[in-house]
Amino acid sequence: NMDSTLHYIHNDSDLSTNSSFSPEEERKSKVQDVVPQALLDQYLSMTDPSRAQTVDTEIAKHCAYSLPGVALTLGRQNWHCLKDTYETLASDMQWKVRRTLAFSIHELAVILGDQLTAGDLVPVFNGFLKDLDEVRIGVLKHLHDFLKLLHLDKRREYLYQLQEFLVTDNSRNWRFRAELAEQLILLLDLYSARDVYDYLRPIAFSLCADKVSSVRWISYKLVSEMVKKLYMASTSTFVVDLMNELVEKFCRCHKWSGRQTFVFICQVKCLFVHLFG
């Protein structure tokens, strides 16, 4: 019986909180009418760090994995019931817990909508960007999926941070850079020609000179798509400047590997067909 369950929760003297709200106000902030309240309270209690030490060290990870499903079930109107729990998990000492949330933050953004995402998820997302590589890869793999949900002005703020993905804890982690190249291809549709030329172009050129061939091959596709993007723009100077830079950096390179890079870039998706076809 939902009424009796809610009555039980409101009169439960064992519940306490360290927030600025009174115990009664705190209990009301967690009340909803979608699922039995006792079931939700049991889920929320499992994120208590003390339980991870005394009951199961993996319990917080399992809660983090299930959180998008719980949020979907409750609906965005009941996000207030999960907000504190989400922030607790996002700051968990175990990187596996934070990694789990990083891989699903884009799904949670779809559930919550743009306003709640900007207010409650963006700060968490920014924290993940500065985390360990094991956590950062989660947001990187779905970078396009998350950024496309933000307003343009907020989305442009991340242009300044894309360069940071080139730096990893382990330089041998080439898959990190390969994933960055894949995401940049998708991000081309989210930004203007000027933004692509000013911010994405330097990263693309850096990836084209990567020591790992798998990263370079993806980067060739990135550059070819970038040329196509700039060619279709109303301002033609960007694509001309980009082509001149490609010729100067690679076509006229004194190393054969640089000249080979130019040939491969032209080969990918028939670059010159896009320009002169």
N, C-alpha and C positions, 0 to 999 in steps of 0.2 A: 504494500500500500504506500503510494508516494507521499500522502499527507503524513502518515505516521513516521515515515523515514525522515522527512523534513523536520518534523517535530522533534525527533530523536537527535538530529544534528544540532538544532538550535539550543537544546538543553543539555548537550554533552559537556560536562564540566571539565573533561580531561583535555580538551583542545586548548592550545595556547599559541601565542604568536609573539615575535620580537619586533613586529612592525609598529608604526606610530598609531595604527588603528587599535581600538579597543577589541578585546576578544569577541564581543558580539558582532561588531562591524566586520571583523576579519572573517567570521563564519558566514555572514551574509554575502560577502564578496565571492565566496566559493559555491554559493547555492545556485542550482539550475534545475530544470524540470525535464531534461531529455532522458537521462538514465537515472537509476536509483542513486541517491546522493551518497549512500554508504559505499557503493562501489567506486564512485569517483574519489571519495576521501581515502579509500584504501590505496588507490593508484597514486594519489598525491603524496601519501605518507611514505611510499616506497622510495622516494627521492631523498629522504633524509640521509645525510652522510653517515650518521651513526649506524644505520641499518646496513650500509655497505660494509662496515667494519665488523659487525657482529652477525649478520645473516648471510649475505652473499655479495662478494666483491663485484659481481657482474650485474647486479640488480639495477644500478643506475643506467648502465648501457642498454638493458632491455627496455627500461622506461623511455629512454631517449629514442629508441627505435620505434616504439609504439606511439609516441606523442603526436605525429601528424594524423594518425588514424583516430586518436582520441579527439583531436581538434576538429577533424572533419565530422565526427559523430555529434559533437556538441554544437558545432556551427560557430561562425565568427561572433555572433551575439553573446556567446558565453566564453569568449577568449579570456575574459577577466579571471575565470576560474583556473586557467593554466599559465597565465603570464608569469607569475612568481616562480612556478615550478620550472618553466622553460629557462628563465634567467639563472636559476640555481644549477640546472644541468649544464648550461652553456659555460659556467665558470667552474665546473667540476675539475678536481685535480687530475683525474684520469683522462689522458688524451684520447682514449678510445671513445669515451662518452662525447667529448666535444667533436670528434671526427664523425660520429654517427649523426649528430645534429647538423654538421656542416654539409653532409651529403643530402640532407632532406630539407634544408632551409628554403630552397626554391619551391618545393611542394607546399610548404606551410605558407609561403607568401601568396600562392594562388588561393588558398583557403581563406586567408585573412583579408585580402584585398589591399589596395594601394595605401590607404590611410593608416591602417594598423601596421602594415609592413614598414612604412616610412618611420613610424613612431617607435615600434617595438622590435622589429627585426633588423633594421639597418644598423643600429649600434652593435648588435650581436654579430652581424655579418662583418662589420669593420674589425671587430676583435678577432674573428677567425682569420682575417687576412694577415694578421701579424703573428699568428700562432705557428706551431711546428708545421713542417712540410706535410706530415701525416694528416693534419687538420686542414691546411691550406688547399690540398689537392681536392678536398670535398667541395669547396666553393668554386675552385677553378674549373672542375668538370662540368659545373652547371652555371658558370658565370653569365652566359648569355641568357639562360632561362630566368635568372634572378634580375639582371639589369633591365631586361625588357619590360618588367613589371613596374619600374620606377618612372617617375616623371622625368622629362628631358633634362631639366636643370640639375636634379639630383644624380641622374645617370652620368652627366658630363664630369661630375666631381671625381669619378673613378678613372678618368682618362689619365690623371696624374699618377695613379698607383699601378697601372698596368706594367710599367717598366720594372717594378719591384718583383714581378713574377720570374724575371730572368735570374734572380738571385735565390739560390736554394741552400739548405743546410749541407747538402751533399752535392758537389759538382757533378758527380756521376749519375745523378738522378735525371737522366735525359728524357724519361717519359714525362716528367713535369713540363719540360720545355716543348715537347711534342704536343701535349694537351693544350698548352698555351697557344700554339700555332693554330690548332683546330678551332679553339674558341674565338680567336681573332677573325677567322674567316666568317664566323656567324655574326660577330659584332660589327662587321662592315655595314650591315643594314641598319644598325641603330644610330649611327653617327653621320654627321655631314661630311662632305668632301674635304673641307678644311681640317676638321678634326682627324680624319683618316690620315691626311698628309702630315699634319703636325705631330700626332701622337703615335699612330699605329705604324707608320712608315719606318721610323727608326728601329722599332722592335722587330719588324719583319726583316729588315736588312741584317740585323744582328743574328736572327735565327737562320738566315740563309748561309751564314758563315759558321754555323755550329760544327763542332767536331764529330757529331754523330750523323750518319747519313740519313737515318730515319727522320730526324728532326728537319734536316735540310729539304728532303723531298716534300714534306708537308708545307714547308715554308715557300717552296716554289709555287705551289698552288695558291698560297696566301697572297703572294706578290701578283700573280696573274689576275686573281679576283680583285685585288686592289687597283690594278690598272684599269680593269673593266669598270669598277665603281667610279673612278676619277674621270674616265672617258665619257661616261654617261652624265656627269655633272654639268651644270650650266657654265661653270668656269673652266675653260679648257687649259688654263696655264698650269694647273696642278698635274695633269697627266703628262704634259710636255716636260715639266721639271722632273717628274719621276722618271720618265724615259731617259732623260739626259743623265740622271744620276745612275741609273742602271748601266748605261753605256760606259760611264766614267769608272764606276766601281768594279764592274765585272767584265764587260766586253773588252776593255782596254787594260785589264789587269795583267801585270807582268807574270803572274803565276797561271799555269795551265788550268788549275782547279777553279780559279775565278772565271776564266773564259768559258769553262765547261758549265759553270753555274748559270751564266747568261744564256747558253744554248738550252739548258734544261728549263729555265723560266719561260723562254719563248715557246718551248715545246708543249708545256702544260696548257691545256685547253686552247691551243692555237692563239697565242697572245696577239700576233700580228693580224689575225683574222678579225679580232675584236677592234683593232685600231683602224685597219684599212679595208676591211671586207665590206 
